[in-house]
Amino acid sequence: MAMLEIGSGDGLHYEYEPPRQGRPTIVFVNALTGSTAAWQGHVAPACRAVGLGTLCYNFRGQVDSPFSGDIAFSDDLIVADLRRLMNAVAPPRPVYCGLSIGGLYAARAILEGAPAAGLILLNTLREIGPRLRWINDATFHAVKVGGFPLLMDMMLPLLTNPEFVEAQRPNHLQTTDYTPEDPSSGHFRLMATQADTDWNVDWAALTLPVLTVTGLCDRLFYDEAVVERLRELFADARHIDWPDCGHLVPAERPERLAQAIVDFAGALPG
């Protein structure tokens, strides 16, 4: 574990393991409510077991990544921090693997000049129209009213596959005494960035190898027509649909995801 210091009171917690000679490094990019733990449970260790490097990190405001009280959180800040981390660590042959909005941040970092050998997008492809704008606003509203426990109690059955939902059911809906999230907390402030996030990425400008993984049990963000249309924009891409997986791919199907990453990285040129 290490810390990239960014000025006074700000930093990025990261966990880096270099690859074997000549092999790529998988750079895991969280969703807004994520942490390195989501990758380090199975996916990152499985990658390391076959010689891939791994770089996991937390955004400013996520676990163990401090931020100064007056910092203005935005998607521009998150992308700039990712580029700053890549410059500092300089992992060999980086392949970015972003979950949900994390894939958007990874794509933007690459388009802004971050070095990259490949890109893996996990349930990233979407367009923000009236329905998703409502959902984004509603999730933030839930956090303001009842914190992240209320958000998960409401949304988990819509985000994940039935098997996962059944296993998680005993851990949820155990209280009605919900507490609003502290507005000064990092996760609250990260959630607030959703309203202004720019999803108009020039996907066609990403000429590097791309893998998209789509969980068809995602009943919130998955729109078949949109995903199919956006997939056509990539110059060099392969696509995987998993009917028995939802939005939270690293938690729902970690073994399968690890194998997909290993296969994709192993087929990259160079």
Backbone torsions as a table, in degrees:
resi	resn	phi	psi	omega
1	MET	NA	143.5	-178.0
2	ALA	-148.3	170.0	179.4
3	MET	-131.4	126.4	171.0
4	LEU	-92.5	111.5	-179.5
5	GLU	-75.0	133.1	178.1
6	ILE	-127.6	88.0	-179.7
7	GLY	69.8	-163.0	-176.0
8	SER	-86.5	115.6	175.8
9	GLY	84.8	4.1	-179.5
10	ASP	-123.4	145.9	178.4
11	GLY	-172.0	168.6	178.0
12	LEU	-120.9	119.4	171.5
13	HIS	-73.9	129.7	177.8
14	TYR	-143.8	157.7	-177.9
15	GLU	-132.5	110.3	-173.0
16	TYR	-121.7	130.8	172.7
17	GLU	-126.6	117.6	-176.4
18	PRO	-69.0	156.6	-179.5
19	PRO	-82.3	168.0	167.2
20	ARG	-66.2	161.4	-175.2
21	GLN	-49.8	122.9	174.3
22	GLY	84.9	-8.1	-176.4
23	ARG	-89.5	156.3	179.1
24	PRO	-72.0	165.9	172.3
25	THR	-114.0	128.0	177.4
26	ILE	-88.9	121.5	179.9
27	VAL	-103.9	109.5	-175.1
28	PHE	-89.7	127.4	-177.5
29	VAL	-116.1	118.6	-173.0
30	ASN	-67.5	163.1	159.7
31	ALA	-79.3	175.9	-174.8
32	LEU	-61.9	-33.7	-178.7
33	THR	-101.6	16.6	-174.0
34	GLY	-89.5	-176.3	174.7
35	SER	-161.2	170.2	179.3
36	THR	-59.6	-26.4	-179.0
37	ALA	-59.8	-30.0	-179.8
38	ALA	-62.6	-31.1	-178.9
39	TRP	-94.5	-33.5	-171.9
40	GLN	-78.1	-10.6	178.9
41	GLY	-65.1	-48.1	179.7
42	HIS	-141.1	-43.7	-168.2
43	VAL	-63.0	-52.9	-178.9
44	ALA	-64.2	-45.3	176.6
45	PRO	-58.6	-37.3	178.8
46	ALA	-66.2	-35.1	175.6
47	CYS	-66.2	-44.0	-179.8
48	ARG	-65.3	-31.3	-177.4
49	ALA	-63.2	-22.0	178.6
50	VAL	-107.6	14.3	172.5
51	GLY	96.7	0.5	176.0
52	LEU	-76.0	146.9	170.6
53	GLY	-81.2	160.3	175.9
54	THR	-137.6	140.9	173.6
55	LEU	-132.6	110.5	175.8
56	CYS	-111.2	144.4	178.3
57	TYR	-153.3	163.8	176.7
58	ASN	-113.8	137.2	176.1
59	PHE	-59.4	157.9	167.0
60	ARG	-54.6	128.1	-177.6
61	GLY	100.2	-19.3	172.5
62	GLN	-85.6	-179.6	-171.1
63	VAL	-54.5	127.6	173.1
64	ASP	67.0	9.8	174.7
65	SER	-111.7	98.7	-172.4
66	PRO	-72.5	158.2	176.4
67	PHE	-145.4	148.1	177.6
68	SER	-78.0	151.3	-171.4
69	GLY	-61.8	-27.2	-175.1
70	ASP	-99.1	7.4	-178.5
71	ILE	-66.9	138.0	178.7
72	ALA	-92.4	105.8	179.6
73	PHE	-72.1	137.3	177.9
74	SER	-162.8	166.1	175.4
75	ASP	-65.8	-31.9	176.3
76	ASP	-61.0	-40.7	179.2
77	LEU	-64.7	-44.4	-178.0
78	ILE	-63.7	-42.7	178.5
79	VAL	-65.6	-42.2	178.8
80	ALA	-63.0	-37.8	178.1
81	ASP	-66.0	-39.2	177.4
82	LEU	-62.3	-44.8	178.3
83	ARG	-63.4	-39.1	178.3
84	ARG	-62.6	-42.5	179.1
85	LEU	-64.7	-42.2	-180.0
86	MET	-63.5	-38.6	177.7
87	ASN	-66.1	-36.8	-176.9
88	ALA	-75.2	-42.2	-175.6
89	VAL	-87.1	-36.9	-179.5
90	ALA	51.9	57.1	179.4
91	PRO	-69.2	142.2	180.0
92	PRO	-66.0	139.3	172.6
93	ARG	43.9	63.1	-175.0
94	PRO	-69.7	133.0	172.8
95	VAL	-118.2	114.5	-175.9
96	TYR	-83.8	136.8	177.3
97	CYS	-127.8	103.2	-174.7
98	GLY	-111.6	132.9	177.5
99	LEU	-93.8	126.2	175.9
100	SER	56.8	-123.7	-179.2
101	ILE	-64.3	-20.7	175.7
102	GLY	-60.2	-32.8	175.8
103	GLY	-66.4	-35.7	175.6
104	LEU	-62.5	-45.6	179.4
105	TYR	-61.8	-41.7	179.5
106	ALA	-63.2	-45.4	179.7
107	ALA	-61.0	-43.3	179.5
108	ARG	-65.4	-39.1	178.3
109	ALA	-61.3	-41.7	179.1
110	ILE	-64.5	-45.2	-179.8
111	LEU	-65.0	-23.7	178.6
112	GLU	-93.3	7.1	170.7
113	GLY	114.2	-0.4	178.5
114	ALA	-66.4	138.0	179.5
115	PRO	-64.4	144.2	-178.0
116	ALA	-160.2	138.5	173.1
117	ALA	-102.0	-16.0	-179.2
118	GLY	-173.7	169.8	-177.5
119	LEU	-144.3	130.6	176.5
120	ILE	-117.9	123.7	-177.7
121	LEU	-112.1	116.4	-179.8
122	LEU	-102.7	104.1	179.2
123	ASN	53.5	43.9	-179.9
124	THR	-95.4	-38.8	-168.2
125	LEU	-65.9	120.9	179.6
126	ARG	-165.6	166.2	170.8
127	GLU	-127.0	139.5	-175.6
128	ILE	-94.4	94.2	173.7
129	GLY	-102.8	-164.4	-177.1
130	PRO	-57.5	-38.8	-177.2
131	ARG	-67.4	-50.5	-178.8
132	LEU	-71.0	-30.2	175.6
133	ARG	-63.5	-40.6	177.0
134	TRP	-62.1	-47.4	-178.8
135	ILE	-61.3	-45.6	178.5
136	ASN	-59.6	-43.9	178.9
137	ASP	-67.1	-37.4	-178.7
138	ALA	-68.9	-38.2	178.7
139	THR	-65.2	-40.7	177.6
140	PHE	-66.3	-38.6	177.7
141	HIS	-61.5	-40.8	179.1
142	ALA	-62.0	-41.1	178.2
143	VAL	-64.0	-39.2	178.9
144	LYS	-66.4	-33.8	-176.4
145	VAL	-85.8	-44.3	-172.8
146	GLY	-135.6	14.8	177.1
147	GLY	72.5	-174.0	-178.2
148	PHE	-69.9	-28.9	173.8
149	PRO	-59.1	-40.5	177.3
150	LEU	-66.5	-41.2	179.0
151	LEU	-58.8	-46.8	-179.1
152	MET	-68.4	-38.8	177.8
153	ASP	-60.8	-36.0	-179.6
154	MET	-77.8	-42.7	-164.0
155	MET	-100.4	-23.2	-171.6
156	LEU	-57.1	-41.4	179.6
157	PRO	-66.1	-21.8	178.9
158	LEU	-87.9	-16.6	-175.3
159	LEU	-97.2	-26.2	-166.8
160	THR	-125.0	167.6	-176.7
161	ASN	-73.6	157.5	-175.4
162	PRO	-57.7	-38.3	179.0
163	GLU	-61.5	-43.7	179.4
164	PHE	-66.1	-42.2	179.2
165	VAL	-59.1	-46.0	-178.7
166	GLU	-62.1	-40.2	180.0
167	ALA	-68.2	-33.3	-176.7
168	GLN	-86.6	-14.4	-174.3
169	ARG	-53.6	-41.1	-179.7
170	PRO	-64.3	-18.1	-178.2
171	ASN	-91.8	1.3	-174.2
172	HIS	-131.6	168.3	-179.1
173	LEU	55.4	39.4	-178.7
174	GLN	-99.7	-3.3	-177.2
175	THR	-151.9	156.1	167.4
176	THR	-114.5	6.2	-178.4
177	ASP	-93.8	66.3	-178.5
178	TYR	-79.0	147.2	-178.2
179	THR	-120.2	129.7	177.6
180	PRO	-58.1	142.7	176.2
181	GLU	-67.9	141.3	177.9
182	ASP	-62.9	120.1	-178.3
183	PRO	-60.5	-17.9	179.5
184	SER	-88.9	-5.5	-177.4
185	SER	-72.7	155.2	-179.8
186	GLY	-63.4	-44.8	-178.0
187	HIS	-65.2	-36.5	176.2
188	PHE	-62.2	-45.7	-176.5
189	ARG	-70.7	-31.1	174.5
190	LEU	-67.5	-42.4	178.0
191	MET	-60.1	-32.5	-178.8
192	ALA	-67.5	-19.3	-179.2
193	THR	-71.1	-17.0	-175.5
194	GLN	-56.6	-37.8	-174.2
195	ALA	-62.2	-30.5	-175.3
196	ASP	-108.5	4.1	-178.1
197	THR	-68.6	133.4	-179.9
198	ASP	-92.8	111.8	-179.5
199	TRP	-95.6	5.6	-178.2
200	ASN	-83.5	69.9	-179.5
201	VAL	-85.5	142.3	175.2
202	ASP	-83.7	79.8	-176.7
203	TRP	-59.4	-32.6	-178.4
204	ALA	-66.0	-21.3	179.8
205	ALA	-78.8	-9.2	177.9
206	LEU	-85.7	96.0	-175.3
207	THR	-92.2	-4.0	178.9
208	LEU	-77.0	166.1	176.5
209	PRO	-62.3	135.2	-177.1
210	VAL	-129.6	140.0	170.2
211	LEU	-120.7	127.2	171.8
212	THR	-109.4	135.9	176.0
213	VAL	-119.7	124.3	-176.9
214	THR	-123.0	122.9	174.8
215	GLY	-89.9	115.1	-173.8
216	LEU	-75.5	-9.9	175.6
217	CYS	-84.4	1.4	176.5
218	ASP	-76.4	105.7	-175.9
219	ARG	-96.4	3.8	177.6
220	LEU	-101.2	-54.9	-169.6
221	PHE	-102.0	-18.6	-176.0
222	TYR	-78.4	125.8	173.4
223	ASP	-130.8	109.2	-172.0
224	GLU	-55.1	-46.3	-176.8
225	ALA	-63.3	-41.9	-179.8
226	VAL	-66.1	-46.9	-179.3
227	VAL	-59.9	-45.7	-179.3
228	GLU	-62.9	-40.1	-179.5
229	ARG	-68.1	-42.7	-178.7
230	LEU	-69.9	-33.9	177.9
231	ARG	-58.9	-32.7	-178.0
232	GLU	-68.0	-14.3	-176.9
233	LEU	-80.4	-21.1	-175.1
234	PHE	-75.8	140.9	-179.2
235	ALA	-78.2	-32.6	-174.2
236	ASP	-145.5	91.3	-173.1
237	ALA	-145.9	152.0	168.0
238	ARG	-126.0	153.9	-170.6
239	HIS	-133.1	140.3	178.8
240	ILE	-126.4	130.4	171.9
241	ASP	-110.0	131.9	177.7
242	TRP	-117.8	104.9	-178.1
243	PRO	-64.9	-22.0	-176.9
244	ASP	-105.6	28.7	179.1
245	CYS	-138.0	150.5	177.1
246	GLY	-110.3	-138.7	-173.2
247	HIS	-79.1	-34.5	-171.4
248	LEU	-91.7	66.4	-170.4
249	VAL	-55.6	-46.8	-177.9
250	PRO	-62.4	-27.7	179.0
251	ALA	-86.9	-35.9	-174.5
252	GLU	-81.2	-43.6	-175.7
253	ARG	-134.9	61.8	-175.1
254	PRO	-63.9	-40.9	-178.3
255	GLU	-65.1	-44.4	-179.4
256	ARG	-66.9	-38.6	178.1
257	LEU	-64.1	-44.3	179.2
258	ALA	-58.0	-43.1	-179.9
259	GLN	-66.1	-38.5	178.5
260	ALA	-64.1	-39.3	178.1
261	ILE	-65.7	-46.3	-180.0
262	VAL	-60.2	-44.0	-179.2
263	ASP	-64.4	-43.9	-179.5
264	PHE	-64.7	-48.1	179.8
265	ALA	-62.4	-37.1	-179.3
266	GLY	-68.4	-22.1	-178.5
267	ALA	-94.5	-0.4	-177.7
268	LEU	-71.2	144.3	177.7
269	PRO	-68.1	153.0	175.7
270	GLY	92.9	NA	NA
